């Protein structure tokens, strides 16, 4: 399961996304894709989803603002981004991604 803000904007069958998109925050190349649109991680930004089995969540940040060393929150727990990427193993449950720092999210991947 993946979500590219370039391709899918705020529309998803898996993720409930609220926030603002931008296509002026630079580009990110990831996994053969050129990502040109991002979700701005702001106070009002929220990404909700649930899993019924163990999954790995990958978040791809970047653009004109390097996100390395910055924070993002998952269910209120703060995680530090390294190399414009965050990979977190998730148990079954409900999740919400919210702002830690102001950064730009380009891509979400959720896989077994």
C-alpha positions in Angstrom: 0.0 0.0 0.0 1.5 3.4 -0.9 0.3 6.9 -1.2 2.0 9.5 -3.4 0.8 13.1 -2.9 1.9 13.8 -6.5 -0.4 11.1 -7.9 -3.2 10.8 -5.3 -3.3 14.3 -3.7 -5.5 13.9 -0.5 -7.6 11.0 -1.8 -7.0 7.5 -0.3 -8.9 4.4 0.5 -6.5 3.6 3.3 -5.4 6.9 4.8 -7.7 9.6 6.1 -5.7 12.7 5.3 -6.4 16.3 6.3 -4.0 19.1 5.5 -2.6 21.3 2.8 -0.7 20.2 -0.3 2.1 22.1 -2.0 3.9 21.7 -5.3 6.4 24.5 -4.6 8.5 22.7 -1.9 10.9 21.0 -4.3 11.0 17.5 -5.7 12.0 14.1 -4.2 13.2 11.1 -6.2 12.3 7.9 -4.4 12.1 4.3 -5.7 12.1 5.4 -9.4 9.4 8.0 -8.8 9.7 11.8 -9.2 7.6 13.3 -6.4 6.6 16.9 -7.0 3.7 17.5 -4.6 3.8 17.1 -0.8 1.7 17.3 2.3 2.8 20.2 4.5 3.1 18.9 8.0 1.5 21.7 10.0 -0.5 21.9 13.3 -3.7 21.1 11.5 -2.3 18.1 9.5 -3.5 14.6 10.3 -3.1 11.2 8.7 -5.2 8.5 10.2 -5.2 4.8 9.3 -5.5 1.4 10.9 -3.8 -2.0 10.5 -5.1 -5.4 11.2 -1.6 -7.1 11.2 2.0 -6.2 11.8 3.1 -3.6 9.2 6.1 -1.4 8.4 5.4 2.2 7.8 7.8 4.2 5.6 7.5 8.0 5.3 9.5 10.0 2.7 10.2 13.6 3.5 12.4 16.3 1.9 12.2 18.8 -1.0 13.8 22.2 -0.4 13.7 21.6 3.4 15.9 18.8 4.7 13.8 17.0 7.3 16.8 15.0 8.7 16.9 15.5 12.5 13.4 16.8 12.6 10.5 15.2 14.4 7.2 13.6 13.4 4.6 12.2 15.8 2.8 8.9 15.5 0.1 8.4 18.2 1.7 11.2 20.2 5.2 9.5 20.2 7.9 11.7 18.7 10.2 10.0 16.1 13.4 11.5 14.6 13.7 11.5 10.8 17.0 10.3 9.3 18.1 10.9 5.7 14.6 12.4 5.0 13.1 9.0 5.8 11.3 7.3 8.7 10.7 3.6 9.0 8.6 2.3 11.9 7.3 -1.2 12.6 3.6 -1.1 13.7 1.5 -3.6 15.5 -2.2 -4.0 14.6 -4.1 -0.9 15.7 -5.3 2.6 15.0 -2.7 5.3 14.1 -2.5 9.0 13.6 0.5 10.9 12.2 0.7 14.5 13.3 3.2 17.4 13.4 6.4 17.3 15.4 8.2 19.9 13.3 7.2 21.8 10.1 8.4 19.5 7.3 7.1 18.2 3.9 5.9 14.6 3.4 6.0 13.3 -0.1 5.2 9.6 0.1 3.8 7.0 2.5 4.3 3.2 2.2 2.7 0.6 4.4 3.7 -3.0 3.9 3.8 -6.4 5.5 
